[in-house]
Amino acid sequence: MPNCPRCGQRTEDWFVYCKYCGLPLKHEFEETKKPVTIKVEVEETKKPKLEMGKKEIKTEVKKPVELEKIPEDIKRNLVGRGKTYLVETRLRKLNKDYETLKTRQIVGEITEEELEKRSEPLRQEIKEIKKTLEDMGATEPLEVEVLLAEKETQVERKKKLEELLLKGEIREAIYQKLVSEYDAKLKEAEKKLKEGIRKMEKWQISLEAEKQDVIDQQEMLIARMKIGDLPVKEYETHKKELETKLNETDLACQFLEGVIERFRATEELD
């Protein structure tokens, strides 16, 4: 409750004049009205606030990966290798299983009769696969495959040497001498092998892009046929051509993927 500035008597907030001296009070004690602020939210893209001491990071637009064009002769070789690679992969596994059984018989884990019984179906399938490969026709392995096979052989030899050492069948000096020999061969092949694998990875990206392009062409072909822009007979011809191209490209991709996976497996064993 305020007092009159002239006479000092108590007044009420609602008094317009002081009842004691008549001084106008409204302009003195009128409560100042607070302005009403209406907030209107407008959606807008805001940059995130940076923490103190941190610099603004600019978003870089990534350039599309430049695809390495595969020479036609190499592409044909990749397709050929793709046709035989899956069969060869199965053959390698069967040979490895057979060698494992022979090792188990040598160390006394299984008898010679058990070896004969268990290896019979393996030997039969190996024979059939070799006949299949012969009918398909031999394809020259790429240099990377030769180097990879060499690396796998040396890694396997080192593993067997270690087993012999642990069993006490060879002396430490002999073990170290042989391991040094195998390591030298591995080192010689490793540099060329890595370069070859990097090139294969680029080829794989290029072939995957080609596959997608063929799939797009197939979709466009179907659309044109359905809207009457392409005669059915012409559609069937182009369809077979695209299916053949897609199948061959896929075989080449599978081959590259298989070789790259084999290489990574040997990297894990190093």
C-alpha positions in Angstrom: 0.0 0.0 0.0 1.7 3.3 -1.1 1.9 6.7 0.7 1.0 10.0 -0.8 4.2 11.8 -2.0 2.8 15.2 -0.9 1.3 14.7 2.6 2.7 11.2 3.4 -0.7 9.8 4.3 -1.5 6.2 3.5 -3.5 5.7 0.3 -5.0 2.7 -1.6 -3.8 1.4 -4.9 -7.2 2.2 -6.5 -7.2 5.9 -5.3 -7.2 8.4 -8.1 -6.7 11.4 -5.8 -5.3 11.6 -2.2 -8.3 12.0 0.1 -6.3 14.1 2.5 -4.7 16.6 0.2 -6.3 16.0 -3.2 -3.0 15.2 -5.1 -3.7 13.2 -8.3 -2.3 9.7 -7.7 -3.2 7.7 -10.8 -0.2 8.7 -12.8 2.1 8.1 -9.8 1.0 4.7 -8.7 -0.5 3.1 -11.9 1.0 -0.3 -12.2 3.1 -0.6 -15.2 1.6 -3.3 -17.4 4.0 -5.8 -18.6 4.0 -6.3 -22.4 2.7 -9.7 -23.6 5.2 -11.4 -25.8 3.8 -13.9 -28.3 6.4 -16.4 -29.5 6.0 -17.7 -33.0 8.1 -20.8 -33.7 9.4 -20.9 -37.2 11.0 -24.1 -38.4 14.4 -23.5 -39.9 17.6 -25.4 -40.4 20.0 -24.4 -37.7 23.7 -25.2 -37.5 24.6 -27.1 -34.3 26.3 -25.0 -31.7 29.9 -25.7 -31.3 31.4 -26.5 -28.0 34.0 -24.1 -26.6 37.4 -24.6 -28.2 36.1 -26.8 -31.1 36.4 -25.8 -34.7 33.6 -26.0 -37.2 33.8 -29.2 -39.3 32.9 -28.7 -42.9 30.9 -31.4 -44.6 32.8 -32.6 -47.7 30.9 -34.0 -50.6 32.5 -37.3 -51.5 33.4 -37.7 -55.1 32.2 -40.8 -56.9 34.7 -43.7 -56.9 36.5 -43.8 -60.2 36.0 -47.3 -61.6 39.0 -49.1 -63.2 38.2 -50.4 -66.6 39.0 -54.0 -67.0 40.7 -55.0 -70.2 38.5 -57.3 -72.3 41.1 -60.2 -72.4 41.4 -60.1 -68.6 37.6 -59.9 -68.2 37.2 -63.0 -70.4 39.8 -64.8 -68.3 37.9 -63.8 -65.1 34.7 -65.2 -66.5 36.5 -68.4 -67.5 38.1 -68.7 -64.0 34.7 -68.1 -62.5 33.2 -71.1 -64.2 35.9 -73.4 -62.8 36.7 -71.7 -59.5 33.8 -73.1 -57.5 34.6 -76.7 -58.7 38.3 -76.2 -57.9 37.4 -74.8 -54.4 35.5 -78.0 -53.7 38.4 -80.1 -55.0 40.8 -78.3 -52.7 38.6 -79.0 -49.7 38.3 -82.7 -50.5 42.1 -83.0 -50.9 42.6 -81.3 -47.6 40.1 -83.6 -45.8 41.9 -86.6 -47.4 45.3 -85.4 -46.2 43.9 -84.8 -42.7 42.6 -88.4 -42.6 46.0 -89.7 -43.7 47.8 -87.6 -41.0 45.4 -89.0 -38.3 46.3 -92.6 -39.5 50.0 -91.8 -39.4 49.9 -90.5 -35.8 47.7 -93.5 -34.7 44.4 -91.7 -34.2 42.6 -94.0 -36.6 43.5 -97.4 -38.1 44.4 -98.1 -41.7 41.0 -99.8 -42.2 39.2 -96.7 -40.9 41.3 -94.6 -43.2 40.3 -96.7 -46.2 36.6 -96.6 -45.2 36.4 -92.9 -44.6 38.5 -91.8 -47.5 36.7 -93.9 -50.1 33.8 -91.4 -50.7 36.4 -88.6 -50.8 38.5 -90.3 -53.4 35.5 -91.0 -55.5 34.3 -87.4 -55.5 37.8 -86.1 -56.2 37.9 -88.4 -59.2 34.5 -87.1 -60.5 35.5 -83.4 -60.0 38.8 -83.9 -61.9 36.7 -85.4 -64.8 34.4 -82.4 -64.6 37.3 -79.9 -64.8 38.8 -81.8 -67.7 35.5 -81.6 -69.6 35.2 -77.9 -68.8 38.6 -77.2 -70.2 41.6 -75.9 -68.3 41.9 -72.2 -67.6 45.2 -70.5 -66.8 45.4 -69.3 -63.2 46.2 -65.7 -62.6 49.5 -64.7 -61.1 47.8 -63.8 -57.9 46.4 -67.3 -57.6 49.9 -68.8 -58.1 51.3 -66.5 -55.4 48.4 -67.2 -53.1 48.9 -70.9 -53.4 52.6 -70.5 -52.7 51.8 -68.5 -49.5 49.2 -71.1 -48.4 51.8 -73.8 -48.8 54.5 -72.0 -46.8 52.0 -71.2 -44.0 50.9 -74.8 -43.8 54.5 -76.0 -43.7 55.3 -73.6 -40.9 52.3 -74.9 -39.0 53.3 -78.6 -39.4 56.9 -77.7 -38.4 55.6 -76.2 -35.2 53.6 -79.3 -34.4 56.8 -81.4 -35.0 58.7 -79.2 -32.6 56.1 -79.4 -29.9 56.1 -83.2 -30.2 59.9 -83.2 -29.9 60.4 -84.8 -33.3 62.8 -82.1 -34.5 65.3 -79.9 -32.7 64.9 -76.2 -32.2 67.9 -75.4 -34.5 66.4 -77.4 -37.4 63.0 -75.7 -36.8 64.5 -72.2 -36.9 66.5 -72.9 -40.0 63.4 -74.2 -41.9 61.1 -71.5 -40.7 63.7 -68.9 -41.8 63.7 -70.5 -45.3 59.9 -70.4 -45.6 59.7 -66.9 -44.2 62.1 -65.7 -46.9 59.9 -67.3 -49.6 56.8 -65.7 -48.1 58.4 -62.3 -48.0 59.4 -62.5 -51.6 55.8 -63.3 -52.7 54.0 -61.1 -50.3 54.6 -57.7 -51.9 53.5 -58.9 -55.4 50.5 -60.7 -53.8 49.2 -57.6 -52.0 49.5 -55.5 -55.2 47.6 -58.1 -57.1 44.8 -58.3 -54.5 44.4 -54.5 -54.5 43.9 -54.6 -58.2 41.4 -57.5 -57.8 39.5 -55.4 -55.3 39.2 -52.6 -57.9 38.1 -55.1 -60.5 35.4 -56.4 -58.2 34.0 -52.9 -57.7 34.0 -52.3 -61.4 32.2 -55.6 -62.1 29.6 -55.0 -59.4 28.8 -51.7 -61.1 28.5 -53.6 -64.4 26.1 -56.0 -62.8 23.9 -53.2 -61.5 23.9 -51.6 -64.9 22.7 -54.9 -66.5 20.0 -55.2 -63.9 18.8 -51.6 -64.7 18.8 -52.5 -68.4 16.6 -55.5 -67.7 14.2 -53.4 -65.7 14.0 -50.9 -68.5 13.5 -53.6 -71.1 10.5 -55.0 -69.3 9.0 -51.6 -68.9 9.4 -50.8 -72.6 7.8 -54.2 -73.6 4.9 -53.7 -71.2 4.0 -50.2 -72.5 4.2 -51.4 -76.1 7.4 -49.6 -77.0 9.3 -52.9 -77.7 7.9 -55.9 -79.7 7.8 -59.1 -77.6 10.1 -61.0 -80.0 12.8 -58.3 -79.8 12.3 -58.2 -76.0 13.0 -62.0 -75.8 16.2 -61.6 -77.8 17.6 -58.7 -75.7 16.4 -60.5 -72.5 18.6 -63.6 -73.3 21.6 -61.3 -74.1 21.3 -59.5 -70.8 20.8 -62.7 -68.8 24.0 -64.2 -70.4 26.0 -61.0 -69.6 24.7 -60.9 -66.0 25.5 -64.5 -65.4 29.1 -64.1 -66.8 29.7 -61.0 -64.8 28.4 -62.7 -61.6 30.8 -65.6 -62.2 33.7 -63.3 -62.5 32.6 -61.5 -59.3 32.4 -64.8 -57.4 35.8 -65.7 -58.5 37.4 -62.4 -57.4 35.5 -62.6 -54.1 36.8 -66.1 -53.5 40.4 -65.3 -54.2 40.2 -62.2 -52.0 38.7 -64.2 -49.1 41.4 -66.8 -49.4 44.0 -64.1 -49.2 42.4 -62.6 -46.1 42.3 -66.1 -44.5 46.1 -66.3 -44.9 46.5 -62.8 -43.4 44.8 -64.1 -40.2 47.2 -67.0 -40.0 50.3 -64.8 -40.2 
